[in-house]
Amino acid sequence: MTEDLIYKKDIYFPSHLGTNDNLITLLNRATRILCDWFSKAEKYGPLPFDENFKCLMPDEDGNSTEDLFSDIQSLLNNSFNPVHPGSLAHLDPPPLIFSILGDLIAAGLNNNLLAYELSPSITLLEDSLCKWFAKKIGFNDSSGGIAASGGTLSNLNALIAARHNSGLGSDPNSVLLISEDAHSSFIKCTRIMGLDEANLIRIKTDNNGSMDIKNLIETIDKCLINKKKIFAIVATLGTTVRGAIDPIKDISEICKKRNIWLHVDGSIGGIFAVTSIPIKGLNCINQANSITINPQKIIGITKTSSLLLVAEMRTLENTFSTGLPYLSSKEDIINRGEIGIQGSRPAEVIKLWLGLRFLGLKGIEDILKSSIKRKDFFIKNISKNKYDIFSGPLHIISFIPKGITPKDSDFWTKTKVNELIKNNFMLSRPKFKGKYFLRVVMGNYNTNESHIEQLLRLLEN
Ligand SMILES: Cc1ncc(COP(=O)(O)O)c(C=O)c1O
């Protein structure tokens, strides 16, 4: 073997023999660059992007270490920075430090959640952590869950299981009921399931943004008359635009009475259920058949981190199991590629597990309480004469000037978003009820009251 080949082999993969000094040096250097990027957030702002950013493609010969570190630096210099205190646009908080470590370890392990033999310890870990969550929210011993790469996939896993377990198969008359403020991922889910817009029925919301129960009952009755078969009702625990919560208790009673699967989309608010923070409706989410929880959205578990919890684990097995003919299995241990849509899947559970072990229940509660406190401070101090404000029990606020027309709302929000980003505040502009709003998501632990005061002063101008 020539010197060159030995060198190349050494840097392709970690060595099973040596000390991996080369890899350690690279990791140290990458860590330093990353931490430098965090600490310079204030200097560069939440969204420093240079239009001339070049996406360099692979060359014939591999690039040098120096080239690659320059690529990494350029990528960081042109990335959204979630640790900046002005990053308040979306449900993308700063990354929890032990989750960053978890991602590193998961990448190095390169285990596969497809099957027990490819990830023995992590298969058990994911199963145990799902069961831990399921117990915390009040499910019984037959419950469990599965991780998925994001809330959309968790919702999709749930709906496919709901339809399968209702015995509707691919019946074109099967329908899903959601509130008009539910997340757009349900549109995707129905399309993927071979259904169309007519199979997705939207229930009106009340002034608080919660599902209107009277309209729900009327709609269910209408479905029966029209021979539509409801395979699930979705209750949202934290709507995307204003953080509203549907009346889960009432919906669950209706579902029980009519034998309909209840899915709770707790992508935003579900994590509150493991704390003692008093939020209406949380204590009865154990009445649901399935619940999506997305710890990436508030507590900073690095993306992606989402769980689908189910009251009956067998409902996932019934739906997704194929026998996986090319992998062996062990009695009493389910290959986790057999209980959800995804096959090969990274060990995302490590960053969730480490993050939660690091925080403990007190740490989770601290982060969630602080996000509500920032929301309350913002609402207390924003001019009520000037703005219509839409918010709920969670940490999201959407607002617009009173009496603004839909056309002017488009112009106003665009202008404001541009003005604010020049002052290092990043807000979003969701379209809601025909108008554009400005939205603040108070999930950034680095944002303090003086930042919020500064933001409010900019909004006053
Ligand atoms: C309420 C709700 N459900 C589901 C989703 C989809 O989650 P993801 O983007 O992780 O797929 C979102 C995303 O913001 C959401 O707000």
The ligand as an SDF file (V2000), in Angstrom:
LIG
                    3D

 16 16  0  0  0  0  0  0  0  0999 V2000
  -49.1680   22.3960   15.7490 C   0  0  0  0  0  0  0  0  0  0  0  0
  -48.1470   21.8280   14.8130 C   0  0  0  0  0  0  0  0  0  0  0  0
  -48.2750   20.5580   14.4100 N   0  0  0  0  0  0  0  0  0  0  0  0
  -47.3670   19.9800   13.5790 C   0  0  0  0  0  0  0  0  0  0  0  0
  -46.2880   20.6940   13.1120 C   0  0  0  0  0  0  0  0  0  0  0  0
  -45.3220   20.0300   12.1650 C   0  0  0  0  0  0  0  0  0  0  0  0
  -44.1050   19.7990   12.8100 O   0  0  0  0  0  0  0  0  0  0  0  0
  -42.7400   19.5360   11.9990 P   0  0  0  0  0  0  0  0  0  0  0  0
  -42.3860   20.8290   11.3410 O   0  0  0  0  0  0  0  0  0  0  0  0
  -41.7860   19.1290   13.0690 O   0  0  0  0  0  0  0  0  0  0  0  0
  -42.9920   18.4630   11.0050 O   0  0  0  0  0  0  0  0  0  0  0  0
  -46.1270   22.0350   13.5110 C   0  0  0  0  0  0  0  0  0  0  0  0
  -44.9940   22.8210   13.0310 C   0  0  0  0  0  0  0  0  0  0  0  0
  -44.7750   23.9450   13.4190 O   0  0  0  0  0  0  0  0  0  0  0  0
  -47.0790   22.6150   14.3740 C   0  0  0  0  0  0  0  0  0  0  0  0
  -46.9780   23.8990   14.7600 O   0  0  0  0  0  0  0  0  0  0  0  0
  1  2  1  0
  2  3  1  0
  2 15  2  0
  3  4  2  0
  4  5  1  0
  5  6  1  0
  5 12  2  0
  6  7  1  0
  7  8  1  0
  8  9  2  0
  8 10  1  0
  8 11  1  0
 12 13  1  0
 12 15  1  0
 13 14  2  0
 15 16  1  0
M  END
$$$$
